[in-house]
Amino acid sequence: MAGLLQDTSKFQPSEWHIANRIQRVSTESQKSRSECVTAESWRLVDEIEKTTQKTQSDVNKKIEQRREEIKFWKQELDNKLEQIVHETEMLLTFKKRLERALEGCKEPLVIAQKCLLYRQRRVGIDLVHDEVERELLKEAEVLQGIIALLGRTLEQTNEQIRRNRSAKYNLDMDLKDKFTALTIDDYCASLTNDTPHIVYADNAMKIEGNFVSPEDWIDFSNINVEKADKQRNNSLALKALIDSILSQTANDMRKQCEMVNIAFRNRVKEVKDAKHKLETFLAMVMDEIASQERNIAALKKAIADKEGPVKVAQTRLEARNHRPNVELCYDTVHCSLMNEVQEITKNIQRQVEMMQEENLLKDALAQAEAELKRLSCRQLSLEEEIKVKENTLYIDEVLCMQMRESVCINNY
């Protein structure tokens, strides 16, 4: 019994109490640590929640700011695109005006060249390098210069249209990218923590090499805007230049065309006056030819009228020289013979005078016939010259001036 009471495998009451106290203390210590961990966990959860909400709120603001930036640049690009499209359409209109003006120069040039070619058909003294020819050559030169200028301006316009379209292409591409980026950011702005189908993305944090800085992003669009502005300003300057060129060239063409027409009118009047004078001269020559022909006829009649008296006088003298022998001597009728001699002398003297008169008439006849020949030559010369003038008038007044009536110089 005493042995049973002294069993060493059993704990003492003090040990029991100590063990209970240890359990209590350990439990209370563990509970305290657990409560601290729980409290820290809740604090961390709350802190993380607030940080997450703040970060997400900041991101949402950044997304909204980014959307506004994209909208701003999109609006800028839209405005510049509208402007450059408008300017390109206007330049296309100006291009058509240039093409019509260029086409409108061809007919006046052809007509000027035809006039120069026709006027080569003038003959004789009328084939002269006159004011009309000088003005026609100047007109051809002016038209060729205008055609060259309009051609260069048309090439410049085509190049500007190409540059405008290049600027428009860059704006279109930039706008397309901006639209896509805005669509993506609109989607991102619409996402919340409760949005269905949101998932983890393993490669979301990966930054690839094609990312650009915000500064580069702004510079890219700004460069496109500046290029569009530059090409728009160039287009405005080119339109003003085209307007000036079209106005000036039309005025130059009109002025030179009028100078040619004035020269033609003056030349036609001058040729008509010359032709009229030639016709007057021809009429004078024809009258003089008729007069000279009458004079020649009168001279021939006068010569014929003198032949009878001369023959009678010469026959009498010859007969008296053949009186026989004593009939030639001085007889008692000496006084009568003296009177007869005196009469013979007088007759001889009169005969000499008649012969001289006849020679003078023959000289006058020869001179009149020579003058008639010269008058006939003058007549032929005048008739030929009148034909030359008629040919010139036909070329200038009929061929050239009537053809030039079809010249129409418009403002394009």
C-alpha positions, 0 to 999 in steps of 0.5 A: 500500500505504501509502495503504491502511494510512492509511485514515481510515474505520476505527476505531482499536483504542483506539476499539474498546476504548473502544466496548466499554467504553462498551457494557459500562458502559451495559449494566451501568448499564441492568441496574442500573436495571432491577434497581432498577425490578424490585425497586421493583416487587416492593416495591410489589406486596408493599406493595399486596398487604399494603395490599389484604389489610389493607383488605379484612380491615378491610372484612370486619370492618366488614361483620361488625360491620354484620351484627351491628348489623343483627341486634341491631336486627332482634332488637329490632324483632322483640321489639317487634313481638311485644309490640305484636302481643300487646298489640293482640290483648289490646286486641281482646279487651278491645274485645269485652268492652266491646262485650258490656258495652255491649250488656248495658246496653241491656236493663236500661235498657229495663226501667227505662224500661218500669217508669217507663212502666207506673207512669204507669198508676197512678191516684188517690192511688197516682200518687205520686212514691214511692221506687220512682220515684226509684230507677227514675229514678236507675237509668235515669240510672246506666245512661245514664251507664254507656253513655256511659262505655263508649262513650267507652272503646270509642272510646279503645280503637279509637284505641289499636288504630289506633295500635298497628297504626301502630306495628306497620306501622313495625316491619314496614317497618323489619324488612323493610328490615333483612332486605333489608340483612342479606341483602345484607351476608350476600352481601357477606360471602360474596364473596372474590377467587376468587368467580366472576362478580364484575365491575367496577361503574362506578357503585359509587363514586357516593353518591346523595342518599338515603344517611343517616348511621349516627346517623340509621340508629340514630335511625330504628330507635330511634324506631320502638322507642320508639313501639312501647314508648309504645303498648305502655305506653299499651295496658297502662294502657288495659287496666287502666282498662278492667278498672276501668271494667267492674268498677265499672260492673257493681258500680254497676249491681248495686247500683242494681238491688238498690236498685230491687228493695228499693224495689219490695218495700217499696212492694208490702208497703206497698200490700198493708198499705194494701189490707188495712187498707182491706178491714178498714175496708170490712168494718167499714163493711159491718157498720155498714151492716147494723147501721144498717139494723137500727136504722132498721127498729127505729125505724120499728117503734117509731114505728108502735107509738106511733101507736095510743095517740096517736090514742086519746088525742086522740080521747077528748080531742076527744070530752070537749070536745064534751059538751053544755051542762050536761054541761060544768058542775060537778055534785054529783059534783064530786069525781069530775069533779075526779078525771076532770079530773086524769086528763084532765090526766094523760092530756094530759101523757102525750100530750104526752110521747108526741108528743115521744117520737115526734118524737125517734124520727123525728129518730133515724130521719132521722139514721140514714138520713143516716148510712146514706147516708154509710156507703154513700158510705164503702163506695164510696170504700173499694171504689174505693180498694181497686181503686186498690191492686189496680191498683197491685199489678198494675203493681208486682208483676206487670208490673214485678217479674216483668219485672225478674227477667229482668235479669242483670248479668254481669262482662264 
